[in-house]
Amino acid sequence: MTIYFYSTNEEYGAFSNFSHHGIELDRLWWITTEHYFQSQKFEDTAYREKIRTAATPKIAAELGRSRKMPLRKDWEEVKDLIMYKAVLKKFQTHQQLQELLLSTLDEEIIENAPGDYYWGCGKDGSGKNILGKILMDVRKELGNTNKSIIPN
């Protein structure tokens, strides 16, 4: 069975970067992984803080998608790693989410985002689904970590 997620109010909605499961990264608290990810696009610290303190993940995403501020020059090279770091931290921080993710076993996870052909599957399913792949990689990493602490 393939697991699809998109909206935060669905069964696997916690997989969304908009879910209200905060993380601590770079010595700061981020309300959502969306806040963290969007802020990392910029070198301007004041603008990054504006995104970090945005009231909702939707506002954080809008600020992050704005091109009024220049993107950091290496963004295309580092964006997948930054997303991985944030998603891993989210599932390390919230035990109930980790259990939900691990409960998916080896099922394929797809972000059913109709407008996103990079992070999601896109409207026609032809997207790269990078966020889904990151979730599956995080699941594998957490599964390996959990196995190593269980005594024989």
N, C-alpha and C positions, 0 to 999 in steps of 0.2 A: 504494500500500500504506500503510495506517495503521500507525503505530508505537505500540504499547502498552507501558507500563512500570509497575511497581509494586514488586516485590521486588528487593532489591539483587543477588541472585544470578542474575538473568535477563540476557539479551543487552544490554538497554538499562537495566539496573539502576543504572548510574552516574548516570542522570537523576534518581534518587530523592534527596530531601534527606537520607535516612538513609545514603547512600553515604559511605564514609570517604575523602572528598576535602576536606581542610581548607582554610580560607580565612583571610586576614588582613584584618580590617575593624575600623575604629575603634581602630587601634593594638593590637589583641589578636588572638590566634590562636584560631580556632574549629575544633573537631575535624570538624564537619559543618555544612552550611548549616542543618540542623534546629536545632542548638544556637544558631546566630546568630538565626534567625528567632524561635524560642520566647522567647529572652531579651529581644527587643525589645518584647515585649508589656507590659513592666513598667518603671516608673520607679525602683523600689527597687534600688539598685546592688548590695546584698548578695545579693538574690535573683537578679538578672541574672548575677552571678558564680557562684552555685550552679548555675544552668542551664549556663553556659559550661563549667564544670568537671565536669559530669555524665559518668559513665563511658561511657554509651552514648547514641545518639540517641533510643532508646526512653524512657530516663529523662528526657532533656531535654524530650521531647514531653509526658510525663506531668506534669512540673513546669510546663511552659508552659500546659497545659490546666487546671491547678488554679486554682480561684477563691478560694483562701485569701488571695491577694494581689490587690489591685485592678489591673485592666487600666489602661494609660494611656488618658486620655480621648479621644485622637484615633486610637485603634487602628484602628477601621473605615475611617478615611480614609487611613491610611498603610500598611496591611498589604500591599497589592499592590506598592507601590513598594519596601518593605523586602524582599519576596520577590524582586523583580526585581534589586535591588542585590546580594543574596546569590548568586543563581543566575548572574548575569553574572560576578561575581568568581570563582566556582568554575570557570567555563569559560575565563576569562582566565588563571587560575592553573595549570590542569592541561592541558597541550598535548594529551595523548592524548584527553582528554574533549572538547576543542574539536574535534579531528579527527573523533571519533565523532559529535558533534552536527552538524557541517557535512556529514558523509557522508549524513545523512538528507535532504539536498537540500531539496525543498519538500513532503515528506511531512507529513501531519498527525500530531502527537504528542499522545497521550492518556494521562494518569495514570489507570490502571485501578484506582482505589481504590473498592472497593465501599461503604465507609462514608462517603465524603466527596463531597458534592454541590457543594462550592464549589471546592476545589483540584482535585478529580478528577471522573471521569464518573459516579460513584455506581454503585449496584448495577444499575440499569436503563438506564444510559447517558444519562440526562437531566441529569446534573450540568453545571456551568459549565466544568469543566476549566481553571480559571485557571492552574494550574501548567503544563499542557501549552501553553497560549497564551503564557505567559512564556518557556518554552523556545523556542518558535518565534520570538518577538520577539528573544531573545538570539541565536539562530541567524542571524537576519537582520542584526542589528547586527554580529556577528562576521564574517559573510560580507562585509559592506560594508567593514569595517575591513581585512580581508585583501586585498580587491581594490585598495584604495587604496595599498597598499605595494608592489604588484607593478609593476616598471618596464615601460614600454611598449617 
